[in-house]
Amino acid sequence: MNLTEILSMPDGFTPPDVTVKIEKVYEYKSGESDRGPWSFQDIVVTGGRLKLKGLPEFPKDREGMTVTIKAHSSAQHGLTGLKVAHEEYNDNVYDKLVVTKSAKWEFANPAGGITTNGNGTAKKDLTYTAPMDNVEPYIAHLLGCAGLAIQVSGELKIADDAALQACFATICIDTKNRGILLPKPNGVTPKPKKVEPEPEEEEGEEIPF
């Protein structure tokens, strides 16, 4: 469903995901009330408007970028993080998709990719990440990736630390792209087989790329 179709649904409807292009980022507003701190920020996107609630300030330099926002899925609560709201203000109704901290943001530009601003100057793209309440599943996933990297490096007889790190990074990226969340490895993680490294031709400063 595109955003226009999603916003035609009743209050409280939660789509599994939506892909939009960011057109305009409005001012971030926050404060304190009897219920504690609050914040919200509206973003105009293709097909309608998003309302960010309880999130850090969204960077204005993301205007023009395309992003897919995915609802969080759990067995206990179902889909959370996205919700349709038809807000009434001064006798007008504003249709918005409310985004909260459990939603996941995936920009079309990979993290660390190079984008340009209005005058053509290159700048680094930073991934927008909402705070996490429970990092345990993510920690277990990283430990699973590390265990798998060690096992694979043992099978391939990889002894170089940099190569092992590259193997770990590749597994992390591949599982992310496939939507796989690995469990924490059970027991002792297998160690890589000992392999004598080939002698280097010349000692020198390591090139960082």
Secondary structure, 3 states (H helix, E strand, C coil): CCHHHHHCCCCCCCCCEEEEEEEEECCCEEEEECCEEEEEEEEEECCEEEEEECCCCCCHHHCCCEEEEECEEECCCEEECEEEEEEEECCEEEEEEEECCCCEEEECCCCCCEEECCCCCEEECCCCCCCCCCCHHHHHHHHHHHHHHHHHHHHCCCCCHHHHHHHHHHHHHHHHHHCCCCCCCCCCCCCCCCCCCCCCCCCCCCCCC
